[in-house]
Amino acid sequence: MSIRTRFAPSPTGYLHIGGVRTALFNWLFAKGRGGQFILRIDDTDAQRNVEEALAPILHGLKWVGLEWDEGPEVGGPCGPYYQSQRLDRYQAAVRHLLECGAAYRDFATPDELQAEREAAQAAGRPFVYSRRWRAETEADADRLKAQGRQGVVRLLMPREGQFVLHDLIRGEVRIDWASEQDHVIQRADGSCLYHLATVVDDHDMRISHVIRAEEHLSNTARQVFMFERLGYSLPQFGHLPYVAEPGSKTKLSKRKLEKYLKNRDFAQLMEHGQSIARRLGLVVTADTFNPVIVDFYEQVGYLPDALVNYLLLLGWSLDDKTEDFTREEMLRHFSLERVNKAPASFDCEKLLAFQTRSMQRLPLKQRVALVVPFLRQAGLVTTPPPCETAPYVSRILEAAGDRVKVAGDILDFDDFFRPDSALVFDEPTLDKRLRKPAGARALLEKYRDALAQVEPFEPSRLESLTHSFVEENGIKIGDIVHAVRVAITGKAVGFGLFDTLAILGQQRSLARIARALEITA
């Protein structure tokens, strides 16, 4: 049997990190077994669809490397791949269910249904619709329509026995049929609901395995009922544990950002990303830019392979020690048997650790290629740049080491790219290191004169000079190092001072010290 899985997002919002994990597991299961991964857009809910959300969904899946074999933009033999373009198939299915007695037309009003619910509650029994306004014949339907009622189509669900599912992840699942309502599959306006559409689509697109979030487990009984009544072959089902909130077992949601920001690690992740975004001139809102949405990670400079590697381990593991996987290793090892039933908490620190390791493993040339677009977007380098961009950025990245955890962190070193005359000084640091300490400016002037004599202008020579300068002047090394750092970078902290001086070069270092002395005079 050919393995065919699908990911079917609704364009009602931006691509959720949990959705990417679901897509990843479907992609790995199919591609690792020589099968096909299908992308389908479940856009039956016209009122909730957000037109501008579709492009980020497609782009986000491409960015993380989950290319689809069939679906939007690539086509395929089972299209169309938008539910909004498949309405005739759903109407045909509704007619079949009505004709075979698996569904019925119902004309109950919302108030009448609510009255039945309240009566059941008052009697202390579960609500089960009485089917009082069921139209068993066309004459019944005409009579009820004449009363001004609008009809929907409901499934005629069994009321006795159990539904039994052999779930690929959860094992045997049993649901009492009596707990299932007569679910609506077609609205009064003739449009069809998700539960019917997904069954028809999974059949038409020959989906062999439905691998989806556990929130859909409660939908499975009604969907299997329709599969069987429509005469379709059943796919196999596997329901994944959801991605949970940081430090919790509650499902991660795009709507609870304010709550998550009370978590220290999540707040730090958010602030880190927003700091980069602001310097890039991006519009930052909770709806379109937060760590629950996959776009966030691309915009601040995460590596897609690092994010995918982390998401792989949210609910799956190979053993108790292996964490880092190449894409090829993921495809070779992934199986549903190793998926955990319990939800996995979204751990911001662990995600950043994956990213940091991935970034440091990259060859220097690739890291340069990643960070230069961020420098360009922030207006810090131009074409052609004032310096030879790649070698210059290479030296900065080598000196910065793991301080550049994501590509956007290169913006922390904006002082290297600003013209000497436009260097921005942190005023409190300037006060603390140059303006207020007695003799600090005179000491810096003396150090500047010594710097002018260093040849070659390399870290080892600069370090030797500085230690000699400290001994000759009877001072602590911090008395001069801190003053020099703020003079040449405008900041209180950074990587090694001698590397910083060497990267800027002798003339630029001297020019910056001269400017710092001038503005503190």
N, C-alpha and C positions, 0 to 999 in steps of 0.2 A: 504494500500500500504506500502510495506517495504521501509524505508528510507535508501538510499544508496548515500553517498557523496564520493568525491574523491579529492585528492591533487595530482597534476601531475607536479612535477618539472622537469626541463631540466638539465641534468648534464653538464652545460656549465659554471659553477662557483660554489662557495661555497654557503651554505644555507643563504639566505638573511633574515634579521629580518622581513621584510614585508611578505615574504613567510611563515615564521613560524606563523605569525598572521593569514594568510589565512588558513593554515592547522589547526590551533586552532579552528577557527570558523566552519570549516567543521566537525572537530572531535566533537565539542560540540553539533552541530546541530544533527548529526547522533546519537551519543552515548546517548544524553539526551532523545532521543525518541525511544530507543531500536533498533536503526538501525546499519548499518555497515559503517565503514570508510575504504576506499580503497586507497592504494598508487600505483600510476602508474608512470613509468619513461618515459617521453616524449623525447626520444632520436632519433627523425627522422633527426635532423640536424647533420649528422656525422662530418662535418667539424668543428663545434663549440663545440662538446662534449669534455669534459675533463674527462678522465678516472679516474684520482685521485680525482675528485670532488664527485663522487657517494658515496663513503664510508662516507665522512663527512656529506652528506645529510641524509643518513640512520641513522648514529650515532646521529646527531643533533636532529632528530625527536624523537629518543628513549630517549635522554637525557632530553628533555622537557616533556616526558611522553605521547607523542602522538603516541601510539602503533597502528598499522594498523591491521585490521581484514583480509584483503587480500592484496597481493602484493609481492614484492621481499622478499626473505628469509622465507616467511610463506606460499606462494602459494595461492591456492583458486580455485573455480570452473570456474572462468571466465578468466583464464590466457591464454597465458603468459601476464605478466604485464609490459613488456618492448616493446615499439613501434617498436623497431628494429627487434623484433621477430614476428611481426604481419603483415608483408608486403603482404602476400597472401590475407589477408582480405581487405587491402586497394586497391589492384589491382582489386579484385572482385567488390568493390564499384565503382571504376572508370568505369569499363565495364558497370555496371548497369546504371550509370549516362549518359554515352554515348548512350546506347541503348534506353533510355527513352527520349532522347533529352534535358536533363538538362545540358549537357556538350558537348564540341566540341574540335576537334583537331585544334590547331592553329600553323601556321608556320611563323609568323612575326619575323623579326630579331630585336634585341635591337635598332638598328639605326632607323628602320622603326617606331617602337613604339615611340621613342624619337621625331622623326619628327612630328608625329601626336600630341604629347603633346605640342610641340613648336608652331604648327599651331593653336591649340586651345587657347594657351596663347596669341598669337598675335591677335586673333580674339576676345579676351575677353570673352571666353566661357569656361565652365568646360570641361575638357578632358573626352571624352567617346570614347573608342576604336571602330573603324569603322567595325571591324570583317572582314576586307578586305582579310586577309590571312587564313580565316576559311576554313577548309576542310569539305565539307558537305557529301562527298562520299569517298569511298576507292580510286577511280580513282583520285579525287582531291588530296588526301594525297600522292599517288604515284607520281603524277606530281610535287608537291611541294618538295618532297624528292629528286626527280631527279635533282632539281635545287641546291641541296646541303644544303637545309634548314633542321633545326632540329625542330621537333614538340613538343609542350607541350599540356596539356589538361587544358582547361579553363571551368569555369562554365558559362552557358548561362543564365545570370541574367536578371530578369525582368527590364524593363525600364520605367514602368508606375506604378502609385499608391504608396502606403506606406506599409512599414513593421511596424507592431504594436506588441510590446512586453509588457507583464504585468510582470514587474520586481519585485521580492519579496522585494527589498529594495528601488528602485527608482520609483516604481509605473509605470504608462504608459509611454513607450518610443516609439517615432515615428521616423522612418528613411525613407526618400524618396528613393525608389528603384533606381531612376535615379542617385543617388550619389554613388551607388555601382558599382565597376568595375567588369569585367569578370575575377574573381580571378583564378590564376593558382592553380590547385590541384595536378598536376603531372608534374614533370620536364622532360626534354628531355631524361635524362638517365633512366627514368622509376620510379624513387623514388617519393614518395608522400609527400606532405607538411602537416604541422601541422593541418591546418583547416579541411582537410578531415580526417586525422587520429584521431583527437579528437572526431569527430562525430561518427565514426565507433566504437571507443573504448567505448565511453559513452553509446552507444546502447548495445554493446556486454557485457559490465560489469553492465548493468541494473542500471545505475546511475539515480536516481530519482530527484536529486537537484544538479545543477551546481552552486556552490558558489565560486566566483573567483573575482580577482581584477578588478576594473572598466576599466582598460586599455583594457580588453577583450570585453567590451561592443560593440566596433566598429566591432568586429568579429562576433557578434551574428546573424546579418541578414543573412550573407552568410551560417553560420552553420545551422540555422533553415531551410533555403532553401534546404540544403542537407538532413537534417533530413526528411523533408517532401517528397522530391523526391526519397529518398531511402526507403520510406515506414516505417520509424521508428517512434515510439512514442516519443513525445517531453518530455524532462525533464523540470522541472521548473528552472528558472534562477534567480540568485541574484548577483548583482555586488557591491562588497565592496569598500568603499572609500580607497584610497591608504594611506600608511604611509608617512607623509611629512617630509621634512628636518627640523632640529631644528629651531624653530622660523619662519617657512615659510609654504607656502601652495604648494610648489613644491615637487614632488615625491622624496623620499629618494633613492639615488642611490649609488652602490658600487664604481662607477667611479668618484665621486666628493669628495673624501676624503679631498683633499687639500682645497677645498672650505669650508667644514664643520669645518676644524680645525681653521678657523677664528672665529668660535663661541666659546666663552670662556668655556662654560659648556662642549661642545663636546671635546674641546682640553684637558680639565682637565680629562675627562673620558678616553680619549685615552692615555694620559700620565700616569694616574694611572695604567691602564692595562699593558702598555708597561714596566713600572717599575717592576711590578710583574713578567712579562714574562722574562725579562732580568735576573732577579735573579734566575729564574728556568732554565735558559739556553735554552729557546725557541728561535727559529728563528722568528724574528719579521719583517714582510713585510706588506705593505699596502694591498696587494692582499689577504693575508691569515690571517691577524690579525688586525682587526679594529672593532669598535662597530656596524658596519652595518652587520656584519657576526655573526651568532649565536655561532660559536666556541669560539669567543672572551670571551663570558661570562662564559663558562665552564672552560676555561683555567685560568681565573683569580679568579675563586671561587665564582661566583654568584650561588644562589639557583635557580633551574629550576622553582619552584613554584612562586618565586618572579617575575621572568621574564615573566612567563605566565600570572600572575595576572596583571602586567603592560600592556602587549599586549592586554589583554581582553578589557581594557578600552580605547584602541586606536580605537575609532569608535563605541563603545557600552557602554551603562550605564544602570544600574538598576533604579537608582533614582539620586537625586542631592547630596547624602551624602555618600552612601556606596562605599567603595573602596577596602576593603580587602575581598577576597573570598577564601574559600577552593575549591578544585577541585570538591567536591560534590555539593557545592553551585553553582558553575559555571554551572554544568550540569543541575541543577534544574531550574535555572533562565534564561539561555540563550535563546534568540529568535531573529529572524531576524527583527521582528517589532521594536526592540529597537536599531537597527544599524543606525547610523547617516549617512546621505548622504555626508556630508562634510569631507574632509581629516583631519586627526588628526596628529598634529605635534609631532615628536619624542622629548621628553623632558628628557634630560640626568639627571637632578637633581631629577625629580620625580621618574625615574627608580631607582636611587640610594636610594631614600627615601623608596621605596617599599622593596628594598633589605635589608636596614638597619633594618627596622621593622621586616622583616621575620627572619633575623639572630638573633635578640635579643629575639624573641619569642621561638626560639629553645631551648630545654633542653640543659644544659651545656654538657652533655655526647655526644649529637649529634654534637654540635659545635666542640668539641675536635676531633671527628671522621672526621669532614670535613677538619680541618686545618692540622692534622698530615701528610697526604700525601704531602702537600705542603712543610712541613719541611723536609720530607724525600727526595723529589725531589731536593730540594735546598742543600742537603747534610748536614743539620743542626742536624738531629737525625739519628741514625743508629739502627740496630737490632742486639743485644740488645743495647739500648741507654745508655749514661753515667748516666742518671738519670731515675727514673721510669716515663716514658713519660706521660701517661695520667694524673695522679695527678698533675704533674709539669705544664703541659700545661693548665690544668683546672685553676690553681691559676693565671696564666698569663692572661687567657681569662677573668676571673672574675675581675681582676684588670684593664684590658684594657677597659672593658665595650664596648661602641659603637665605639671605635676606630677601632675595627676589623669589618669593614662593609662587606667585602667579605673575603672568606677564605684565599686568598692570602695575606691579610693584616697582617697575623701572621708573615710574613717575616720582617715587620717593627721592630719586637722585636727579631731579630737575635742575639742581644748581650746576651740574656739569654741562648742561646744554644752554643755559642762559648766557647772553653776552655779559662780559665782565661788568659793564656799566649798568646792567639791568638786574644784577644779583639782588635778591630780596633778603634782607637781614631780619632775623628774629630779634625784635627790639629788647625784650627782657634778657635774652642771652647776651646781646651786645652790651647792655648795661652791666650785667654781672661780670663779664669777662674783660671788658675793655674800658668802659667809662668810669666805673666806680673804684676798682682796685688801684691803689696808689702805685705809680710807676709802671702800670701795665702797658700803656701806649709806648713809653720809652723803651721797654723791653722788646716790644713787637718791632719797633723801628730797627733796633739793633739786630734782631733775628732776620729781618728782611735784608739787611745789608749782608749778613752772612750767607743767606740763601742765594744772593746774586753771584756769589763766588763758586757755588757748587758746580762741579763738572766731572762726570756726566750727572745729569739730574735724574737719578735713579733712587728707588726706595732704600737700598742698602747705604748709599752715600748720604742720603737725607737723614736716616736714622743715626748714623755715626756723627754727623754734624750736630744733630739735636742733643745727643748725650754729651758731646763736648761742650756745647753751649750751656747746658745746665750746670756742668761742673765749673766752668769758668765764671759763671755769674752767681754761683752759690744759691741756686733756686731749686725748687721741686719741679719735676718734669711737667706736672699738671699746670704749673704757673704759665708755661709757654704753649703747651699743646692745645689747651682749651681756647686760648686767645687766637692761635693760628687757625684752628678749625672754624671758628665763627667768622673769622676774617675772610677765609677763602670759600666757605660753603654757605655762610649765613645761618647755619644751624648749630645746635648743641651736640648732635650725635651724628654718627656715620660710620663707615668702615675705616680701616687703618689710615691714619693721617699721612704716613709716608707714601702709601699707594695713592692717596687723594692728590697730594702735591705732584707726584710723578705723572699721573694721568692728565692733570690740568696743564702741566708743563711749566717751565721756569717763568716765561714772560707773563702768562696769565696769572700765575700764583702771585708774582710780584705786583701786578696791576691791581689785583683784588685786595692785597694787603694795603696798598697805597690808598685805595678808596675807603677801606674800613678806617684807616687812620684819619682820613680827611673828614668823614662824617661824624667821627667821635671827638674831633678837636674842640 
